[in-house]
């Protein structure tokens, strides 16, 4: 029996206490000639996942609907049979489920934070549903909080703020902050009142914040949660009508698929992003999607396809115009393509080109987080090329750069660098392995 996060979130939105709900259920039951004596302990049991008998679930729906001023159904209070939110879920129900997840995550509920990774058709379904009709004809909504473009702009500013925090401090340090903003500041807005036109902009802005929450969850190695946030962002992209933004979210799912070793899925998702975003896709995003396909093909040993994807990525890189790019593709900075090409060539066993591209990537200025990844790739290439002393020096620079960051993904890369260096008989490598060990002892 799983905790009922949906009912908990609706009670919070309605400003209704557990005792208050119980009293209203008793009164409603009495009006129907039924005897009931529920109290706050009864509601606690419902919140823990128990389903009350008889007409009580319907009474709860009616009570909450009257308080919230909108229809509330059994699925909305966690007492129906609906599956996880997706593009086939009505938008209002999707929003209720999404905000319930944010609240449950902030509350550190084990059932939310330990969500398993979705595999098979359920993992592919949200991407397929994003690609295909029906689209949302009208995303306007009635509510108590009136939402305008001023509030939408505030959400965009918040997204940029948390993205920069993530790049500088890592996802572990940033995750709680963006989640509290989602649950406390964003949820009342997306459940508020807005026109269709404002709603499109609102869903786009909220989707950007949810994507950052997914990135931070991914960086904190909460892969199941990250996946759910990415799926939410994709549904919000569909509601906004912004295909280019949806393509960006697809890129996040491609990156996660690569990390989890789902290489065929990574290729398929990238194809979906390129195909569906179509003419709306930015050149920076197309470049990154092709580059990630090259990485996936290289890990599958598909040399011809990997080289083809690399060529396509380079073509798109030459067409990038930064002033024409959406805010989210700012991560596609100079040197990122070279780092990805270095990784692909290294996996294919072409160490010479891999070292050249890795060195070019490191030579270009970028944010600290991106630099750490590039240094890790260069160190790996140098080791595979038999240059242990250079690899140790690069690893030392990597340690200096990531000081102050809290990121399990960066820690993963550090562990892999250590594994490569530890068996080498060198004073330089021994020294840097000792430094890595000291860093890994610091808890997050």
C-alpha positions, 0 to 999 in steps of 0.5 A, a space after each residue: 500500500 503506497 502513500 496517497 500523495 494526490 489526496 495530500 496535495 489536494 488537501 494542501 491546495 484546498 487549505 483543509 485540515 485532516 480533521 476538517 475533511 473528516 468532519 465534512 465527510 461525516 456531515 455529507 454522509 449524514 445528509 445522505 442518511 448514512 452514519 459516519 464517524 470519521 476523524 483525523 486518524 481516518 484521514 491519516 489512514 487514507 493518506 497512507 494509502 487505505 481506500 475508504 469503503 462505500 460512497 466515501 471516495 465520491 464524497 471526498 471528491 464532491 467536498 474538494 470540488 466545492 472547495 476548489 471550484 473545479 471538478 475532482 474525480 476519483 483518479 485525482 484523489 488517488 482512489 481510482 485506477 489511473 496510471 502515471 501521468 502522460 500525454 493521454 491524461 487530461 491536462 487538469 489531472 496531469 497538473 494535479 499529479 505533477 504538483 503532488 509529485 513535487 510536494 511528495 519529493 519536497 517532503 522526502 517521501 520514500 515512495 517518491 524519492 525511491 521511484 524505480 526507473 521505468 523501462 520498456 513501453 512505459 518509458 517510450 510511451 511519453 515520447 510517442 505521445 509527445 510526437 502524436 495527436 491529439 494536441 491540447 486545443 485549449 489550456 486555459 484554466 479557472 482558479 483562485 490565483 490570476 496568472 499573467 505574463 509577469 508571473 510567467 517571466 518570474 518563472 523564466 528568471 527562476 529557471 535561469 537562476 537554478 540552472 546557473 546554480 546547478 552548473 556552479 554547485 552541482 545537482 545535489 546542492 541545487 535539487 532541494 532549492 528548485 523543488 521547494 520553488 516548484 512546490 511552494 511558488 510554481 504549483 499555485 500558478 499552474 493550478 491558477 486561472 489563466 487564458 489559453 495564450 497565457 497558459 501556453 507561455 506558463 506551461 513552457 516556463 514551468 516545463 523549463 523549471 521541471 526540466 532543471 529539477 530532472 537534471 538535478 535529480 539525474 545528477 543526484 543519481 535519483 534516476 527514476 525521479 529524473 525520468 518522471 520529471 523529464 516526462 512531466 517536462 515533455 507533457 508541459 512542452 506539448 501543452 505549450 505547443 513549443 516543439 523546439 522545447 520538446 526537442 530539448 527535453 528529448 535531449 535530456 532523455 537521450 543523455 540519461 539513456 546513454 548514462 543508463 546504457 540504453 544505447 538503442 533507446 538513446 538513438 531512437 529518442 534522438 531520432 524522435 526529437 529531430 523528426 518531431 521538432 522538424 524545422 522548429 529545432 535549433 541548430 545547437 540542439 540538432 548538433 547535440 542530438 546527432 553527437 549523442 547518437 554518435 556516442 551511442 553508436 560508438 558504444 554499440 560498435 556501429 562505426 559507419 553510423 557513428 561517423 555519419 552522426 558525427 558528420 551531421 553534428 559538425 554540419 549543424 555546429 557550423 550553422 549555430 547562431 547564438 542569438 537565435 537559440 532558446 535559453 535552454 540550449 545555452 549548454 551547447 557551448 563551444 567545445 561541447 561537440 569536440 568533447 562528444 566527438 572525442 568520446 565517440 572516437 575513443 570508444 571506437 578505438 581511434 585514440 589519435 583523433 580522440 586525443 586531438 578533439 579532447 584537447 581542443 574541448 579543454 582549450 575552450 572556455 566553458 562553465 566549471 561543470 562542463 570543464 570537469 567533464 571535458 578534463 575527465 575525457 581528456 585524461 581518459 584519452 591520454 591514458 589510452 594513448 599511454 601518457 600516464 604523467 599527462 593523464 595524472 596532471 589532467 586529473 589534478 586539474 579536474 580535481 581543482 575545478 570541481 572543488 565545491 561542487 556536489 554532484 554524483 555524476 561528477 563523482 562517478 567520473 572521478 571514480 572512473 578516473 581513479 580506476 584507470 590511474 590506480 594500477 600504474 606505477 608512477 609517483 604522479 599517478 599515486 599522488 593524484 589517486 591520493 587526492 581523489 581518495 580524499 575528495 571521495 571521503 567527503 560526504 554529500 
